[in-house]
Amino acid sequence: MTTSSPAEPHHPFVEHHPPGFRRRRGLNWIALGLMYASYYMCRYNFRFATPGMVSEFGFTKTQISDMLAIWSLAYGTGQLVNGLLCDRIGGKRSMLIGAVGTILINLIFGFSSFAGSFATFSLIWLVNGYFQSFGAPGMVKINAAWFHRTERGTFAGIFGFMIQMGQVAISRLAPLILAGFAFGTYVVAEGSWRWLFRLPPLFTAAAAIFMALAAKQTPDEAGYPGVVQDELDNSQGTTVKLAESFRTIFTHPLVWFYAAAYACTGAVRSSSDQLAILYFQEQLGMDMKSNIPRVVTETLTLMPMVAVAGSLISGFVSDKFFKGRRSPVAMALYFIEALVIATAAAVLLTGAVGPTKSGVLLGCFILVAIAFTANSTHSIVGAAAPMDIGGKKMAGFASGVIDSFQYYGAAISLMITGRVLDATKASYGWTFWYVIMAAFGVMGGISMWLVILKQKRLALVSGT
């Protein structure tokens, strides 16, 4: 019988790593990280295409934001469905299904998007969101079997580094594609944004083949039985019946509090990432359709790197100083995030951020600061907490429930932001972008405070 421990107790097992285990786990880790990083390349390519789509088809910020919101809704709903399915079919198979779908849909977007209607783009990107939602539950489920509880926060942060490399890769590759290139005698013209959906899937295909060959779902499969003991259910195997996983996770006393908090992470993270290109073009006065300035490329590279630093620090602190408890660290981070973004909104109102050298640098610095604070909660709430709640057998659905709300929050934020920006452009520019994100930061902090209160009540009831 599977049980869960809602009050986040200290992990009772002694960490023991026999010779060769760390090396084999590292190989597993690299294969999964590269796989999921390639998903990011086929997700963040969209933001680089938006200036070309706006120029060619006249889309408004509301329409662009709605396309991104539709992707987020499909991704979030897919997390719920596929997270549950993942606990039945296994994490590896789940990630491979997502990879195949992502490859096909990106190629379809790149070759059949000439119709140019809002409905066409939205439908194709919606399907991409669904297939990409197979990835996170699969990755979290496999890692739950490979890491002890008191390792998960730190290693979730390190995984964050590998995952964000996908965003770095597309931030480097996209400007090269948009600048134009040649295949022998075949020349791709400058600003050909459709190629952003034709080349990245090749990296996903290569990563999928590597993962299929290298990754194992448990240490037992790799020849290291009994090395990592699951504090929730240490019996053999990693799959359970759908009904058991649904019942256990859906009724868990903490999962919905984490989900509400993670909605606020997604609201800030997706908005700051996906609308950054239009921000560079409209607020900072840059040409983002073909000759992307170097300062933009460097900023978009630095954003995921500082995000990784935030994830690593928050994961390490929750593991080593809070004995695997995530909520106190996350609460502090949400309130810090809100303060940083509110300060940015005040700075934007002064007119200091704009198409001047100092204005551009300040605008870029603000985005980097937001990336650091917004992503610091990403790993401990979205990756470590589901592993703690679901263990190796139910981490897939736990991840699906919590992570789905990240994208529901993103959808709400994007839909609101696009409409507000279109309505207030003449008077306030992009100031309300920051105001909206700051509000979600405050709500995230309140949600984690409620988690702490709930954990204290549960501890009193259980006598621990």
N, C-alpha and C positions, 0 to 999 in steps of 0.2 A: 504494500500500500504506500503510495507516494504522499509525503507530507511536506509542508512548506513552513518556513520560519519567518514570520512577518517582521520581527523586530530587529533584524540584521545583527545577529549575535556574532561574536568572534569565531572564526573558523576553527573547529575542534581538531582537525587532522594536522599531523606534522608533515611539512613539505619534504618530500624525498625524491631526488632525481638521480637515477642510476646512470652509469656511464653511457654516453651516446644519446640519452633522452633529450637533452637540451638541443643538440644538433638536429635531431629528427623533428623536434617541435619547431625549430627554426625553419626547416624546409617547408613544413606544413603551413607555417605562419606566412612565409614569403609567397607561397602559391595562392593562398586565400587573399592575401593583401593585394597582390597584383591583379587577381581576378576582379576584386571589388573596385580597385583603382580604375580599371578599364571601364567599369560601369560609369564612373564619374566622367570619363572622357566623352561618353555618349549621352551625357546629361547636361554638362556645362557647355557643350558646343552650341546649344541653343542661344545662350546669351550673346555670343559673338555674332550670331546670325541676325539678331534683332535690328540693328541699324540698317542692314541691307533690306530686310523685310519691310521696315517702315518706309524706306525710300522707294522700294519697288511697288508696294501695294497700298501705301498710305495708311497703315495701321496706326491707331492711337495708342497711347500708353495704357488706356483701359483695356484695349483688345490684347495687347502683348501681355499685360498682367493676367488677363483672364486665361490666355493659353497656358501660362505657367501655373495658374491656379487649378485649371482642369487637369494638368499633369499631376499636381500635388494631390488632388482628390482621388484620382485613379491610383496613385502610388499608395496613399494612405489606406484606401479600401482594400487594395491588393495585399497590403501588409497583414490586415486582419485575416483575410482568406488564406493567403499563402503561408502565413506564420503557423496557422493551424495545420495546414497540409504538410508543411515542412516537418512537423513533429511526427508525422506518419510516414513520409517517404525518405526522410533523412536530409541533412544539410547540403551534402555534396550534390545530390541529384537536383535539389531545389536551385542551387546556384547555377548549375549547367542549363537548366530550363530557362532561367532568366537571361543567361548569356546569349543563347540561341535567339530568343525573342528580341532582345535588344539589338543584336546584329541585323536581323531582318528588318525591323521597323526603322532603324536609322537609314538603312539603304533605301527603303521605300520612301522615306522623307526626302532623301537626297535626289532621287530619280523621278519621283512622281508628284512633286510639290509645285509643278508649273501652273496648276489650276489657279493657285493664288487666292483662294477664298479663306475666310476666317474658319469656316466649318471644316474645310479640308485639313488645314494645319492642326486645328484643335483635335480632330478625331485621330489623326496619326500620332500626335504627341500623347494623347490619352492612352493609347495602346502601349506606347513606350513606357509610360508610367507604370502600367500594370505589370509588364514583364520585368522591369527593374525592381519591383517590389519583392521578387523572389530572392534577391541577393542578401539583404541584411539579416532576415531570419535564419537563412542557411549559414551565414558566416558566424553569427552569434551562437547558434546551436553547436556548431563544431567546436568553437573555442571554449564553450562551457565544459566540454569533456576534456580539454587539454590543460586547463588552468585551475589552480586552487582558488578559493574565494579571496584570500588575501593577496593574490597575484593579479586578480582580474582588473582592478582599477588601473594599475600601472600599465598592464599589457593592453588594455583597451586604449589607453593614450598612445602607446607605441603603434598599435594598429591604426589609430587615427592618422599617424604620420604616413603610413603606407597608403592608406586610402586617399589622403589629400594629395598624394603624388599624382593621382589621376587629374586633379584640378590643376596642378602645376603643369602637367604635361600638355593639357589642352590649352592652357594659357600661353604656352610656348609655341605649340603647333599651330593654333588658329591664326596668329598674325602672319606666319609663313604662308599659310594657305590663302589668306585674303590678299597678300601682296602679289599673288600670282606665281606660277611655277610651270615647269615643262616636263612631260614624259616623252623623251626623245624628240620627235617632230610635233607631238601634240602639245599645244600650249593652253594652259588654263589662265584665263584673263584675271586681271586684278579685280578684287571685290566679288569673286564668284563664291558666294556664301553657301551654296548648295553642297560644295565639296567638303564643308565642315561636317556633313552627315555621311560622306562616302569613305573618307580615309580612317577616322577613329575606330569604326567597327572592325577594321583589320587587326588592331591591337587587342580588341576584345576577343577575337577568334584565337589569336596566339595565346593569350592568357588562359582561355578556357581549355585549350589542349594541354597546356602545362599543368593546370590544376587537376584535370582529369587523371593525369599520370602520377602526380606527386602527392596530392593531398589524401589523407586518411581521416575518417570521421572520428576515430577515438585512438588513444594510445594503445589499446588492446589490438586493434587492427594493424598497428605499426610494429607489434612485437614487444610492447611494454605494458603487460597486464597489471592492473592494480596500482599503478604509479600515482594517478590522480583519483582521489576518492571524492565522490559527490556527497555533499553534506545533506542533500535532500533525499536522494534515492540512489544508493550506490550499487544497486543490482545491475546485472549485466545488460548491455544493450543501450541504445539511445532513442528508440522509437516507442511510442505509446498509441493507444487507440484515440481516435479523434474526440470521442465523447469524454474520455478521462482528462485529456489536455484542456479541452474547452471548459469543463466543470471546475477544474482546479484553478486555472488561471483567471477565468472570468469572475470567480467569487473570491479571489485573493484580496485581503483587506487593504493592501497598499497599491496595487497595480494601477488603479484609476487615478490616484493622487499623482503618481509619477507621470501618468499619461497627460494629465492636465498641465503639469509643469513643462513637459516636453513639447506640448503644443506651443508654448511661449518661446522655447528654443527655436522651433521651426519657423515661427513667425518672423523672428529677427534674422536668423541664419539664411533662410531662403530669399528673403527680401533683399538683404544687403548683398548677397552673392549674385542673384539673378538680375537685379536692376542696376547693377554697378555700371554696365556698359552704357546704358542710356544716361545715367548720371554723369559719366565722363563726357558724353557728347553734349548734353544740354546745359548742365551746370558749369562745367569746366571748359566748354567750347572746343572740344577736340573732334577730329575726324576719326570716327570709329568704323567706317565702312570698308576701308582698304589699308591705308598707311597708319596703322596703330602706333602711337608714340611709345617710345621706350619706357617712359615713366609709368605708363599704364601697364605695360607688360611686367615691369618689375613690381608694381603694386599688387597686381593680380597673382604674382608668384609669392610675394611676401605674405599676403593675406592667409593662404592655407598654412604657411610655415609658422606664423605666430599662432594660428589656430591649433596646430599640433603642440606647440609649446604650452598653451593653455590646457589642452587635454592631458598632457603628460604631468604637468604640475598638479592639476586637480586630482588625477588618478592616483598619483604617488601620495598626496596628502591624505586622501580618503583611505588608502590602504594602510599607511604606516602610522598616521597620527590619530585616525578615527577608527582603526581596527576593522576596516571594510564597510564602515557606515558612510553612505553617499549623501544623505539629506542635509547635514549641517554645511558641508562644503558647497553643495549646489545652491542652497538658499543664499549664502553670502555672495556667490558669483552672480546670481540673478540681480541682486540689488546693486552690485558694483556696475554691472552692465547697464542698468537703467540710468545710473548717475553719469556714466561716460557718454551715453547717447543723448541724454538731456543737455549735457554741456555742449555737445556737438551742434544740437539744434540752436542753442543760444549763439554760438559762434557764427553759424550760417546766417542768422538774422542780422549780424553786424555788417554783412557784405564782404567779409574778409576772404570768403571762399569763392573763387571765380576764375575767369580765363587770364590770369596773370601768373608769373612764375611762382610767387609766394602763395597765391590763391590755390594754384594747382597742387603744390606740395602740401599745403594744409588740408586740402580736400582728400588727398591720398592718405595722409597720416590718419585722418579721422576714420577712414574705411579700415585701415589696418588695426586701429584700436578697437573698433567694433568687432572685427573678426576674432581678435584675441578673447574678448569677454564672451561673445555669443557662443563660440565653439568650446569654451572651457567646460560647459555643462554637457556637451554633446556625447562624450564618451562615457562619463560616469552615470548619466541618467539613461542614455539610450543603449549602451552596450553592457556596462558592468551591472547595473541594476537588474535588467532582465535575466542575466545569468544567475544572479543571486536569488531571484524569485522563482525561476523555472528549473534551474539545474540542467544537467545534460539532456534530460528527457523532455522537458517542456519549455526550454529557453526559446525555442522557435516561436511559439504562440505568445509567450511573454514579451518577446521582442516585437512581434507583430502588433500587439495591442498598444504598447507604449510608443513605438515608432510611428504607428499610423496617425497618432495625434500630432506628432511633429508636422506632418504634412497637411493635416486638417487645419492646424494653426497657420501653416504657410499659405494655404488657399485663402483663408479668411483675411490674412494680412495683405496678400497681393491684390485681392479684389477690392479691398478698401483703399489701398494705396494708389492703385491706378486711377480710380475715380477721383480721389482727392487731389492728386497731382494734376489731372486734366482740368479740374475745376478751379484750382488756386494758382496755376502756373504764373499768371501775370503779376500776382501780388507777393507770393512767398516762395516761388521756385520749388526747390526740393526740401524745404524746411520741414514740411509735414511728414516727409519720409522718415525723418529722425524722430519726430514727435510720436508717430504711430509705433515705431520700434521700441521707444523708451517705455511706452505704456505696457507693452507686452513683457518687458523686462520686470516691471513692478509686479505684474500678475504672476509671473514665474516664481518670484521670490515668495509671494504669499502662498502659492501652491506648495512649495517645499516646506514652508513653516507649518502648514497643515499636515504634511507628512510626518514631521517631527512630533507634533502633538499626538497624532494617531499612533506612532510607534511607542510613545511613552505610555499611552493608555493600554496598548496591547501588552507591554512589558509588565505593567501593574497587574493585569488580569492573569498573565502566565506565571507571575512571581519571579521573573528573571531580571 
